Amino acid sequence: MEYRQLGRSGLRVSVLTMGTMTFGGRGVFAKVGGTGVDEATRLVDRALDAGVNLVDTANVYSGGLAEEILGQVMKGRWNRALVATKARMPMGDGPNDAGLSRQHLIAECEASLRRLGTDHIDLYQVHEWDGRTPLEETLSALDDLVHAGKVRYVGCSNYAGWQVMKALGTAERLGTTRFVAQQIHYSPQAREAEYELIPIAVDQGLGVLVWSPLAGGLLSGKYRRGQQPPEGARHLTDWNEPPVRDEDKLYDLVDVLVEIAEAHGVSPARVTLAWLLGRPAVTSLVIGARTDEQLADNLAAADLTLTEAERTRLDEVSAPPLLYPYWHQAKTASDRLGPADLTLLGPHLGR
């Protein structure tokens, strides 16, 4: 297993992170899985034995049940793994049961610690933007949790580029704890993060954790052009994360993934994960699995090396269009582009 530095922190994390959104299966999360304690134990054991040292969860997953199950699985052995969790989503019907207020963040951190059965959270992530709470309040509350020893590092998830930069600038102005990472959706099916979030990560030294790197299973090889989705498949039916805006383009990508996978004798899922691990700024991929076989296949992606020609084919079939101002910068500013700029513009300029 390879380990990478998480942003500018001193923390080293495995390139694959164990995700737990399938744990519990309560409420709307029943659509993605219903893993109980025994099966979760087997999955986590397999991940730890493969060298995974980060487990990612969230308070909202199955209404706290995922954290409870993870706490039971890891009881007495938190020394074997780092834990990341998140807060912001509604956890009740009260007026203060959601958001990034001081009240909600501190209360939910303490609730997560109780469910997980640990005395600290290694990476505490704000799960989504809150435009109604001043950033100063959110960042101050996170800073207090760090100084109280309840949280080691903080990060954000699902922020827009301007929101990430505003948070980093506000933290610098206040002298509070700075985000070390962002958790984002990123895959060859959905490369919107390359417009702003990946360049920001390079420029500002942020780690990047990728959620749903297989695009909700779309890139696993189960979905093929002209074929019915397999029984039990959730995408293109009642689950729309990520949205599919162009099915033809999706299947063009899948065709290339399948061809490359066959050449290596592996699954399209493994090829997808290997491609992502070679992208700029990516630190770790959050992988979730409902079976031992799925998890074993995902874990093997850490050992797959794609050729430059294979990477180029995948780049080209999945390339996002250059939006303004990027097409204009590629045309008129190519003489003075920095490393962050080139994460998006470099391929269009032959660099």
C-alpha positions in Angstrom: 0.0 0.0 0.0 1.2 3.5 -0.9 0.9 6.3 1.6 0.6 10.0 0.7 0.9 13.2 2.7 -2.5 14.7 3.5 -2.1 18.3 2.2 0.4 20.4 4.2 -0.1 18.3 7.3 2.3 15.7 8.7 -0.3 13.0 8.4 0.3 10.2 6.0 -2.8 8.3 4.7 -3.2 5.2 2.5 -4.1 5.9 -1.2 -7.3 3.9 -0.5 -9.7 4.8 2.3 -12.4 2.5 3.7 -15.8 4.1 3.2 -18.8 3.2 5.4 -21.9 4.7 3.7 -23.2 1.2 3.2 -23.0 0.5 7.0 -26.4 0.3 8.6 -28.9 0.6 5.8 -31.4 2.9 7.7 -33.7 5.4 6.0 -32.6 6.6 2.5 -29.3 4.9 3.0 -31.0 1.5 2.5 -30.6 2.2 -1.2 -26.8 1.9 -1.0 -26.4 -1.0 1.4 -27.3 -2.5 4.7 -24.0 -3.8 6.1 -24.3 -5.1 9.7 -21.6 -5.5 12.3 -20.4 -9.0 11.3 -20.0 -8.2 7.6 -18.6 -4.7 8.4 -16.0 -6.4 10.6 -14.9 -8.7 7.7 -14.7 -5.8 5.3 -12.7 -3.6 7.7 -10.4 -6.4 8.6 -9.6 -7.0 4.9 -9.0 -3.3 4.4 -6.7 -3.0 7.4 -4.8 -6.2 6.4 -4.2 -4.6 3.0 -2.6 -1.6 4.6 -5.6 0.9 4.6 -5.1 3.2 7.5 -8.0 5.7 7.1 -11.7 4.9 7.6 -14.2 7.5 6.5 -17.8 7.9 7.8 -20.3 10.7 8.6 -22.9 11.3 11.3 -25.7 11.4 8.8 -25.0 7.9 7.3 -28.0 5.9 8.4 -28.8 8.5 11.0 -25.7 7.7 13.1 -25.9 3.9 12.8 -22.9 3.8 10.5 -20.8 5.4 13.2 -22.2 3.1 15.8 -21.3 0.0 13.7 -17.8 1.3 13.0 -17.3 2.0 16.7 -18.2 -1.6 17.4 -16.0 -2.9 14.7 -13.0 -0.9 15.8 -13.5 -1.2 19.6 -10.1 -1.7 21.3 -8.1 -1.3 18.1 -8.4 2.4 17.0 -4.6 2.3 17.1 -4.7 0.5 13.8 -6.6 3.2 11.8 -7.3 6.9 11.5 -11.0 7.9 11.5 -12.6 10.7 9.5 -16.2 11.8 10.0 -18.4 14.7 8.9 -21.1 17.0 10.2 -23.5 19.5 8.8 -26.5 17.5 7.5 -29.8 17.4 9.5 -29.7 15.1 12.5 -33.1 15.9 13.9 -36.1 18.1 13.4 -35.1 21.0 15.6 -34.0 24.5 14.3 -30.4 23.9 15.4 -30.1 20.2 14.3 -28.4 21.1 11.0 -25.7 23.5 9.6 -22.3 24.6 10.7 -23.2 26.7 13.7 -21.0 26.5 16.8 -24.0 24.8 18.6 -24.5 22.1 15.9 -20.8 21.4 15.2 -19.8 20.9 18.8 -22.9 18.9 19.7 -22.4 16.6 16.7 -18.7 16.2 17.3 -19.4 15.0 20.8 -22.2 12.7 19.6 -19.9 11.2 16.9 -17.2 10.5 19.6 -19.8 8.7 21.7 -21.0 6.6 18.8 -17.5 5.8 17.6 -16.3 5.0 21.1 -13.1 7.0 20.8 -11.7 10.1 22.4 -10.8 12.0 19.3 -11.5 12.3 15.5 -8.5 12.4 13.3 -10.1 14.3 10.4 -13.3 16.2 11.1 -14.9 17.4 7.9 -17.7 19.9 7.3 -19.9 17.9 5.0 -21.4 20.7 2.9 -21.5 24.5 2.6 -23.7 26.5 5.1 -24.4 29.9 3.6 -26.4 31.0 6.7 -23.7 30.7 9.3 -20.7 33.1 9.3 -17.5 31.3 8.4 -15.9 33.0 11.4 -18.2 31.1 13.7 -17.7 27.7 11.9 -13.9 28.0 11.8 -13.7 29.2 15.4 -15.8 26.2 16.6 -13.5 23.8 14.6 -10.5 25.5 16.1 -11.9 25.1 19.6 -12.4 21.3 19.0 -8.8 21.0 17.9 -7.5 22.8 20.9 -9.8 20.7 23.2 -8.1 17.6 21.8 -11.4 16.2 20.3 -10.2 16.7 16.7 -6.8 16.5 15.2 -7.3 17.9 11.7 -10.2 19.6 9.9 -11.4 19.5 6.3 -14.3 20.4 4.0 -16.4 18.5 1.6 -18.6 19.5 -1.4 -17.5 23.1 -1.3 -17.3 25.3 -4.5 -14.0 26.8 -5.4 -14.8 30.3 -4.1 -16.1 28.8 -0.8 -12.9 26.8 -0.3 -10.8 29.9 -0.9 -13.0 32.1 1.4 -12.6 29.5 4.2 -8.8 29.3 3.8 -8.5 33.1 3.7 -10.8 33.5 6.7 -8.8 31.0 8.7 -5.5 32.8 7.9 -7.1 36.1 8.9 -8.4 34.7 12.2 -5.4 32.6 12.9 -7.6 29.5 13.3 -6.9 25.9 12.3 -6.8 25.6 8.5 -8.4 22.9 6.3 -5.8 20.3 5.4 -8.1 18.5 2.9 -11.2 18.6 0.8 -13.4 15.5 0.1 -14.9 15.8 -3.4 -16.7 13.8 -6.0 -14.3 13.1 -8.9 -14.2 10.4 -11.5 -13.6 10.1 -15.3 -17.4 10.3 -15.6 -17.6 13.6 -13.7 -14.5 15.8 -14.0 -16.0 19.1 -13.0 -13.6 19.3 -10.0 -10.8 20.0 -12.5 -12.1 23.5 -13.2 -11.4 24.9 -9.7 -11.1 22.3 -6.9 -8.0 20.4 -8.2 -6.1 23.6 -9.1 -6.9 25.0 -5.6 -5.6 21.8 -4.1 -2.3 22.2 -6.0 -2.0 25.9 -5.3 -3.0 25.8 -1.6 -1.6 22.5 -0.6 -4.8 20.7 0.2 -5.2 17.0 0.3 -7.9 15.5 -1.9 -10.1 12.6 -0.8 -12.4 11.4 -3.5 -15.9 10.1 -2.7 -17.7 7.7 -5.0 -14.7 7.3 -7.4 -16.7 4.7 -9.4 -19.5 7.1 -10.0 -22.0 5.2 -7.9 -21.1 2.0 -9.7 -21.5 3.4 -13.2 -17.8 2.7 -13.9 -17.7 -0.8 -12.3 -18.4 -2.6 -15.6 -22.0 -3.5 -14.6 -23.5 -0.9 -16.8 -23.1 -1.5 -20.6 -24.4 0.1 -23.7 -27.7 -1.5 -24.9 -28.0 -3.8 -21.8 -30.4 -3.7 -18.9 -28.7 -2.7 -15.6 -28.0 -5.7 -13.4 -30.6 -6.7 -10.8 -30.1 -4.6 -7.7 -28.2 -1.9 -9.5 -29.2 1.4 -8.1 -28.0 3.9 -10.7 -30.0 5.1 -13.7 -33.1 4.2 -11.6 -33.8 5.7 -8.2 -30.3 7.0 -7.2 -28.9 10.0 -9.0 -25.5 10.6 -7.5 -23.7 11.5 -9.7 -26.2 12.7 -12.3 -25.8 11.3 -15.8 -26.3 14.1 -18.3 -25.1 12.3 -21.4 -25.6 8.5 -21.5 -23.8 8.2 -24.9 -20.7 9.8 -23.5 -20.9 7.6 -20.4 -20.9 4.5 -22.5 -18.1 5.8 -24.7 -16.0 6.0 -21.5 -17.2 2.6 -20.3 -16.2 1.0 -23.7 -12.6 2.3 -23.3 -12.5 1.2 -19.6 -13.6 -2.3 -20.6 -11.0 -2.5 -23.4 -8.2 -1.4 -21.2 -9.4 -3.7 -18.4 -9.4 -6.7 -20.7 -5.9 -6.0 -21.8 -4.7 -6.1 -18.2 -7.0 -9.0 -17.2 -8.7 -6.9 -14.5 -12.1 -5.2 -13.9 -13.1 -1.8 -15.3 -13.5 -0.6 -11.7 -9.8 -1.3 -11.0 -8.8 0.7 -14.1 -11.0 3.6 -13.0 -9.4 3.7 -9.6 -5.9 3.4 -11.0 -6.6 6.3 -13.4 -7.7 8.5 -10.5 -4.7 7.7 -8.4 -2.5 9.2 -11.1 -4.4 12.5 -11.3 -2.9 15.7 -9.9 -3.5 16.4 -6.2 -5.4 13.2 -5.4 -4.4 11.8 -2.0 -6.8 8.9 -1.4 -9.9 7.3 -2.9 -12.8 6.5 -0.5 -13.9 3.0 -1.6 -17.0 1.3 -0.3 -18.1 -2.3 -1.0 -21.1 -4.5 -0.2 -19.2 -7.8 -0.7 -15.8 -9.2 0.0 -15.2 -9.6 -3.7 -15.9 -6.0 -4.5 -13.6 -4.8 -1.8 -10.8 -7.2 -2.8 -11.0 -5.9 -6.4 -11.0 -2.3 -5.3 -8.0 -2.8 -3.0 -6.0 -4.4 -5.9 -6.2 -1.0 -7.8 -3.4 0.2 -5.6 -1.1 -2.2 -7.5 -2.3 -1.5 -11.1 -0.1 0.7 -13.3 -1.6 2.1 -16.5 0.6 3.0 -19.5 0.8 6.6 -20.7 -1.1 5.6 -23.8 -4.0 4.1 -21.7 -4.1 7.2 -19.6 -4.3 9.4 -22.7 -7.2 7.4 -24.1 -9.1 7.8 -20.9 -8.2 11.5 -20.7 -9.5 12.1 -24.2 -12.7 10.1 -24.0 -13.7 11.8 -20.7 -12.2 15.3 -21.2 -14.4 18.2 -19.9 -15.0 21.1 -22.3 -13.0 24.3 -21.5 -15.5 26.8 -20.1 -14.8 30.5 -19.9 -12.3 31.9 -18.8 -10.3 28.7 -19.3 -10.6 28.6 -23.1 -9.5 32.2 -23.3 -6.6 31.6 -20.9 -5.5 28.6 -23.0 -5.5 30.9 -26.1 -4.0 34.1 -24.7 -2.2 33.3 -21.4 -0.3 30.1 -22.2 3.1 31.8 -21.8 2.6 32.4 -18.1 0.7 29.5 -16.6 1.6 27.9 -13.3 1.4 24.3 -12.0 -2.2 24.8 -10.7 -3.3 26.2 -14.1 -1.7 23.4 -16.0 -3.7 20.7 -14.1 -6.6 21.7 -16.4 -5.0 23.5 -19.3 -1.9 21.4 -19.8 -3.5 18.6 -21.8 -5.2 21.2 -24.1 -1.8 22.8 -24.7 0.1 19.6 -25.3 2.0 19.8 -22.0 
